[in-house]
Amino acid sequence: MKRVWAFILITNLFWVSILASDPPVYKSKVLIPELNTIKTGLLIGYQLGQYQGFELGMERQWKELKLKQPFTFAISATGEYQVTANVLGFKAGPWFKSGRADFTYGVQFVAFSDFVDTRIGFDPNIGFKIIGFHVIAGYNILADESLFSEYNRLHLSIRYYLSKDREFKWKKKKKKKD
């Protein structure tokens, strides 16, 4: 019986020492490369708010293609015309999304003109993107709003993205050096 207990003790000590030591480094470790895509395309949109308008522009997206937590970053530039207010505008800025079904967050530089006065400002926004549609809620903040008041302060934009070019890039992960 003493031999059995001694054998169990020795094997347990052996396994504890194996598990407590550093893991072996294998030279033939397989690294999975990351696949990224870069897309460029056309934006067509409709804007709702105090005044209704149309949007037309371009967008470039950088997206990681992976199963868990894909990250998307984009830069867009759009021109808009608010028909009922007779206001012409330009917006440009980035947005990002960190997940498959997550909100998009962005900020855009804006410039509006009613063909008499011109004002600049910015537009923080939040949205939701699925398939090709992007629904964005934003608030235009302009400098010196006293002379220029007929524009969409709070707006909801519904955009559709038509991809023109698509490019795939493989990014190899670097090995960690100990």
Summary of the structure (lengths in Angstrom):
residues: 178
radius of gyration: 27.2
end to end distance: 45.0
largest distance: 101.2
contacts: 479
relative contact order: 0.20
helix: 11%
strand: 58%
